[in-house]
Amino acid sequence: HAQGAAVSITPGPSDVDNTGSFQRPAVGRLVAIGDVHGDLEKTRESFRAASLTNERDEWIGGTATCVQVGDQLDRGKDEVAILHFLERLRGEAKAAGGELIV
């Protein structure tokens, strides 16, 4: 399993109820990927193991929502590559009707 960075979700007005709690609509499939700590290969393996990407690192998760939690950076040698990887996947997920939250 991979290890990796903090989730930063900025709630919109419709995401916060009258108690101030943050809520999002339920999704059909929710996947959490933890700390990746700058290890691109383990990050790629985690996304593939969850059937979110294929062997070419393309989003195949369809309408799934993936939340990458924990540290993206702080130890590994692949920090910039991980940031690019996650940002590209965010766009691919969105185009497929899914979502990658980092």
Backbone as numpy.savetxt, mean C-alpha at the origin, in Angstrom:
# Nx Ny Nz CAx CAy CAz Cx Cy Cz
8.05 -12.58 4.86 7.22 -11.41 4.86 8.10 -10.18 4.86
7.63 -9.11 4.26 8.40 -7.86 4.20 8.09 -7.02 5.43
8.96 -6.09 5.66 8.75 -5.16 6.76 8.79 -3.73 6.19
8.07 -2.49 6.58 8.03 -1.13 5.96 7.34 0.13 6.42
6.71 1.54 6.19 6.51 2.93 6.69 5.12 3.33 7.16
5.07 4.39 7.79 3.82 4.81 8.42 2.74 5.16 7.41
1.53 4.76 7.71 0.40 5.09 6.87 0.03 6.53 7.15
-0.14 7.28 6.12 -0.56 8.66 6.27 -1.82 8.85 5.44
-2.96 8.85 6.11 -4.22 9.04 5.42 -4.79 10.37 5.86
-5.05 11.23 4.91 -5.66 12.50 5.23 -7.15 12.38 4.99
-7.94 12.33 6.06 -9.38 12.16 5.87 -10.01 13.38 5.23
-10.94 13.13 4.33 -11.75 14.19 3.77 -12.94 14.43 4.69
-13.70 15.48 4.47 -14.84 15.79 5.33 -15.83 14.63 5.44
-16.02 13.87 4.36 -17.00 12.79 4.40 -16.46 11.55 5.13
-15.16 11.52 5.45 -14.57 10.38 6.13 -14.63 10.49 7.65
-14.96 11.65 8.18 -14.96 11.87 9.62 -16.41 12.02 10.08
-16.81 11.20 11.04 -18.20 11.28 11.51 -18.32 12.37 12.58
-19.52 12.54 13.13 -19.75 13.63 14.08 -19.04 13.44 15.42
-18.44 12.29 15.65 -17.66 12.08 16.87 -16.18 12.36 16.64
-15.83 12.65 15.39 -14.42 12.90 15.06 -13.67 11.63 14.69
-14.38 10.49 14.66 -13.74 9.23 14.28 -13.55 9.17 12.77
-12.45 8.58 12.38 -12.14 8.43 10.96 -12.75 7.13 10.47
-13.54 7.21 9.40 -14.17 6.02 8.85 -14.08 6.06 7.33
-13.98 4.87 6.76 -14.01 4.71 5.31 -15.02 3.63 4.99
-15.58 3.65 3.81 -16.52 2.59 3.44 -15.82 1.24 3.41
-16.56 0.19 3.70 -16.01 -1.17 3.63 -15.61 -1.48 2.19
-14.59 -2.30 2.06 -14.13 -2.72 0.73 -14.24 -4.23 0.62
-14.26 -4.72 -0.61 -14.40 -6.15 -0.82 -13.19 -6.94 -0.37
-12.00 -6.40 -0.59 -10.77 -7.08 -0.19 -9.80 -6.05 0.37
-9.34 -6.29 1.58 -8.41 -5.38 2.25 -7.16 -6.16 2.61
-6.01 -5.65 2.18 -4.73 -6.29 2.46 -3.85 -5.28 3.18
-3.17 -5.71 4.23 -2.19 -4.86 4.92 -0.81 -5.45 4.71
0.13 -4.59 4.33 1.53 -4.99 4.18 2.32 -4.15 5.15
3.09 -4.81 6.00 3.79 -4.13 7.08 5.11 -3.50 6.67
5.95 -3.29 7.66 7.24 -2.62 7.49 8.06 -3.24 6.37
8.47 -2.39 5.42 9.33 -2.89 4.34 10.79 -2.46 4.53
11.02 -1.50 5.37 12.38 -1.10 5.79 13.41 -1.02 4.67
13.03 -0.46 3.54 14.01 -0.23 2.49 14.45 -1.48 1.74
13.73 -2.58 1.87 14.10 -3.83 1.19 13.14 -4.05 0.03
13.57 -3.65 -1.17 12.70 -3.71 -2.35 12.30 -5.14 -2.69
13.22 -6.08 -2.62 12.90 -7.46 -2.99 11.82 -8.04 -2.07
11.94 -7.82 -0.77 10.93 -8.31 0.17 9.60 -7.58 -0.05
9.65 -6.32 -0.40 8.43 -5.57 -0.70 7.74 -6.17 -1.91
8.49 -6.41 -2.96 7.94 -7.02 -4.18 7.35 -8.39 -3.86
8.06 -9.19 -3.07 7.58 -10.52 -2.69 6.26 -10.42 -1.92
6.14 -9.44 -1.05 4.92 -9.28 -0.25 3.73 -8.96 -1.14
3.91 -8.06 -2.09 2.82 -7.71 -3.00 2.43 -8.90 -3.88
3.42 -9.67 -4.32 3.12 -10.87 -5.12 2.42 -11.92 -4.28
2.88 -12.14 -3.06 2.28 -13.15 -2.18 0.81 -12.82 -1.89
0.48 -11.54 -1.88 -0.89 -11.11 -1.64 -1.70 -11.07 -2.95
-1.11 -11.51 -4.04 -1.75 -11.48 -5.37 -2.17 -10.08 -5.77
-1.36 -9.10 -5.41 -1.61 -7.72 -5.80 -0.80 -7.33 -7.03
0.34 -7.99 -7.22 1.17 -7.72 -8.39 1.58 -9.04 -9.03
1.97 -8.95 -10.31 2.47 -10.13 -11.01 4.00 -10.13 -11.01
4.57 -11.06 -11.74 6.04 -11.18 -11.77 6.72 -9.98 -12.40
5.98 -9.13 -13.12 6.52 -7.90 -13.69 6.21 -6.69 -12.81
5.73 -6.96 -11.58 5.40 -5.90 -10.61 4.29 -4.99 -11.09
3.38 -5.52 -11.88 2.22 -4.77 -12.33 1.04 -5.08 -11.41
0.20 -4.09 -11.14 -0.96 -4.28 -10.28 -1.92 -5.27 -10.92
-2.24 -6.33 -10.22 -3.25 -7.29 -10.68 -4.31 -7.47 -9.59
-4.29 -6.60 -8.61 -5.20 -6.71 -7.47 -6.61 -6.24 -7.75
-6.86 -5.76 -8.97 -8.21 -5.29 -9.30 -8.68 -4.23 -8.34
-9.84 -4.46 -7.74 -10.46 -3.46 -6.86 -10.04 -3.60 -5.40
-9.02 -4.40 -5.13 -8.54 -4.57 -3.76 -8.01 -3.24 -3.21
-8.07 -3.12 -1.91 -7.44 -2.00 -1.21 -6.27 -2.57 -0.41
-5.12 -1.99 -0.59 -3.92 -2.39 0.15 -3.46 -1.21 0.98
-3.21 -1.46 2.25 -2.67 -0.44 3.14 -1.26 -0.88 3.51
-0.30 -0.07 3.15 1.09 -0.36 3.52 1.35 0.40 4.81
1.60 -0.36 5.88 1.77 0.23 7.21 3.21 0.06 7.68
3.61 0.87 8.60 4.95 0.74 9.16 5.98 1.52 8.34
7.24 1.21 8.58 8.34 1.95 7.96 8.59 1.52 6.52
8.57 2.50 5.61 8.99 2.24 4.24 10.51 2.33 4.18
11.05 3.24 4.92 12.47 3.55 4.89 13.06 3.33 6.27
14.33 3.29 6.37 15.12 3.43 7.59 16.27 2.46 7.69
16.34 1.42 6.89 17.44 0.47 7.03 18.04 0.03 5.71
17.21 -0.22 4.74 17.66 -0.87 3.52 18.33 0.04 2.53
18.83 -0.57 1.48 19.56 0.15 0.44 18.66 0.59 -0.69
17.39 0.20 -0.67 16.49 0.41 -1.80 15.41 1.46 -1.52
15.70 2.42 -0.67 14.67 3.35 -0.23 14.02 4.14 -1.36
14.83 4.72 -2.24 14.28 5.51 -3.35 13.50 4.61 -4.29
14.01 3.42 -4.57 13.33 2.48 -5.46 11.98 2.08 -4.87
11.90 1.90 -3.56 10.63 1.55 -2.92 9.62 2.69 -3.06
10.07 3.91 -2.87 9.16 5.05 -3.02 8.59 5.10 -4.44
9.44 4.89 -5.44 8.99 4.88 -6.84 8.04 3.71 -7.09
8.38 2.54 -6.56 7.56 1.34 -6.72 6.15 1.57 -6.16
6.07 2.07 -4.94 4.78 2.28 -4.30 3.97 3.37 -5.01
4.63 4.41 -5.44 3.91 5.49 -6.13 3.36 5.00 -7.47
4.14 4.21 -8.20 3.66 3.65 -9.46 2.47 2.74 -9.22
2.57 1.87 -8.20 1.47 0.97 -7.90 0.22 1.72 -7.47
0.37 2.83 -6.79 -0.80 3.63 -6.41 -1.59 4.02 -7.65
-0.88 4.47 -8.66 -1.54 4.87 -9.91 -2.19 3.69 -10.61
-1.49 2.57 -10.67 -2.03 1.38 -11.32 -3.25 0.85 -10.58
-3.19 0.85 -9.25 -4.33 0.39 -8.46 -5.55 1.28 -8.72
-5.33 2.58 -8.70 -6.42 3.52 -8.91 -7.05 3.31 -10.29
-6.22 3.11 -11.30 -6.73 2.90 -12.67 -7.56 1.62 -12.75
-7.28 0.64 -11.90 -8.00 -0.63 -11.91 -9.23 -0.62 -10.97
-9.44 0.50 -10.29 -10.56 0.57 -9.36 -10.20 0.17 -7.94
-8.91 -0.08 -7.71 -8.43 -0.42 -6.38 -7.78 0.77 -5.72
-7.05 0.49 -4.64 -6.39 1.58 -3.93 -5.19 1.04 -3.17
-4.11 1.79 -3.24 -2.94 1.53 -2.40 -2.76 2.75 -1.52
-2.87 2.53 -0.22 -2.74 3.60 0.76 -1.38 3.46 1.42
-0.57 4.50 1.31 0.75 4.49 1.94 0.90 5.69 2.84
